[in-house]
Amino acid sequence: MKKDIFKEVARKNGVTEEEVRSEIEKSIAEACKDPNAPINKIGKNGKVPTPEEVMEHVLKELAKANMS
């Protein structure tokens, strides 16, 4: 499902999935520069989270919000 999202974003923007992934990775790395940013709690073992980890987190949060 997560890979389908990347594929759809790539298709809609006329770019490759690799370009989408690269841009997301750059954004994640930039966000992680702030040690107090909530995104730093997503990565495993204190590492910068992958696009898939971020997407999984976002999807879980949306599911929780929809259950409320």
BELJOBEL-V527366 format. One record per pair of residues at least 24 apart in sequence whose ideal C-beta (glycine too) atoms are under 10 Angstrom apart, sorted by the first residue. I is the first residue (numbers start at 1). J is the second residue. Records with the same first field share a line. If there is no record, write none. Layout:
I = J + J
This chain:
1 = 55 + 56 + 59
2 = 50 + 51 + 52 + 53 + 54 + 55 + 56 + 58 + 59
3 = 51 + 52 + 55
5 = 51 + 52 + 55 + 58 + 59
6 = 51 + 52 + 55
20 = 51
21 = 50 + 51 + 52
22 = 51
23 = 51
24 = 50 + 51 + 52 + 54 + 55
25 = 49 + 50 + 51 + 54
27 = 51 + 54
28 = 53 + 54
